[in-house]
Amino acid sequence: MTAIASNLQAVNRVIAQAAYIAQRRAENITLLAVSKVFPVAAVREAHKAGQLAFGESYVQEALDKIAALRDLPLEWHFIGPAQSNKTRAIAENFSWMHSVDRLKIAERLSAQRPRNLPPLNVCIQVNVSGEDTKSGVSPGEVLELAQAVAQLPQLKLRGLMAIPAPAEGLELQRKPYALLRELMQQLNAQGLGLDTLSMGMSHDLEAAVLEGATIVRVGSAIFGERQKL
Ligand SMILES: *Cc1c(COP(=O)(O)O)cnc(C)c1O
């Protein structure tokens, strides 16, 4: 077995164990393999080991990879920062956009989504740690943005996404994810019908699954350490 295949197996085992502890079904948790910075060959290797959903953060790198991997039935998720001048490429090439943090971005994605494709699945990124360096809307602003995004015809608002400040230990790691789960429950009480919590990375995916993550975004635990850009 290759390193990537055995890493995938290990990550899937962590997800299954956390799901078991949380009395959740592991099938309700999607592993998104974050392949940013890693080459096409690494994605092929992961696909061979059964992985179908891949996350990318840099648009140009992603477009090159998507083009080189057209022969495989992969699902591409954009997880990088939302920038106005990148919305068209995202709308045309991805199935999911996890980091919508303002209405202008959502409006552009909806207008630019090709009509022959299904609506783009989107999540609203929430700043759950309150740091002003992090992108995402504050918890108090989520409802208004969610209600506006839900009206856009070529988008399907699926849920919420967060990248909390790094924390050590399960209890501290769970806090921001519990907040995100509660926020989604509040939005659903307003009738928004969300089904997705995009939360959890290599170092805290267990905490995220315990708090209800439905998509975990895992890079280095699958592909190895990234070189700092
Ligand atoms: C890079 C990245 C990940 C994966 O991080 P790892 O620590 O390598 O698992 C997850 N989410 C986002 C938004 C990222 O940019």
Ligand as a Chemical Component Dictionary entry (heavy atoms), coordinates in Angstrom:
data_LIG
# 
_chem_comp.id                   LIG 
_chem_comp.type                 NON-POLYMER 
_chem_comp.pdbx_formal_charge   0 
_chem_comp.three_letter_code    LIG 
# 
loop_
_chem_comp_atom.comp_id 
_chem_comp_atom.atom_id 
_chem_comp_atom.alt_atom_id 
_chem_comp_atom.type_symbol 
_chem_comp_atom.charge 
_chem_comp_atom.model_Cartn_x 
_chem_comp_atom.model_Cartn_y 
_chem_comp_atom.model_Cartn_z 
_chem_comp_atom.pdbx_ordinal 
LIG C1 C1 C 0 -5.141 23.693 3.989 1  
LIG C2 C2 C 0 -6.524 23.674 4.514 2  
LIG C3 C3 C 0 -7.044 22.540 5.152 3  
LIG C4 C4 C 0 -6.233 21.296 5.448 4  
LIG O1 O1 O 0 -5.364 21.531 6.485 5  
LIG P1 P1 P 0 -4.483 20.324 7.149 6  
LIG O2 O2 O 0 -4.059 20.876 8.433 7  
LIG O3 O3 O 0 -3.376 20.067 6.201 8  
LIG O4 O4 O 0 -5.393 19.165 7.276 9  
LIG C5 C5 C 0 -8.360 22.582 5.564 10 
LIG N1 N1 N 0 -9.136 23.662 5.368 11 
LIG C6 C6 C 0 -8.673 24.772 4.751 12 
LIG C7 C7 C 0 -9.576 25.931 4.557 13 
LIG C8 C8 C 0 -7.357 24.811 4.314 14 
LIG O5 O5 O 0 -6.904 25.929 3.716 15 
# 
loop_
_chem_comp_bond.comp_id 
_chem_comp_bond.atom_id_1 
_chem_comp_bond.atom_id_2 
_chem_comp_bond.value_order 
_chem_comp_bond.pdbx_ordinal 
LIG C1 C2 SING 1  
LIG C2 C3 SING 2  
LIG C2 C8 DOUB 3  
LIG C3 C4 SING 4  
LIG C3 C5 DOUB 5  
LIG C4 O1 SING 6  
LIG O1 P1 SING 7  
LIG P1 O2 DOUB 8  
LIG P1 O3 SING 9  
LIG P1 O4 SING 10 
LIG C5 N1 SING 11 
LIG N1 C6 DOUB 12 
LIG C6 C7 SING 13 
LIG C6 C8 SING 14 
LIG C8 O5 SING 15 
# 
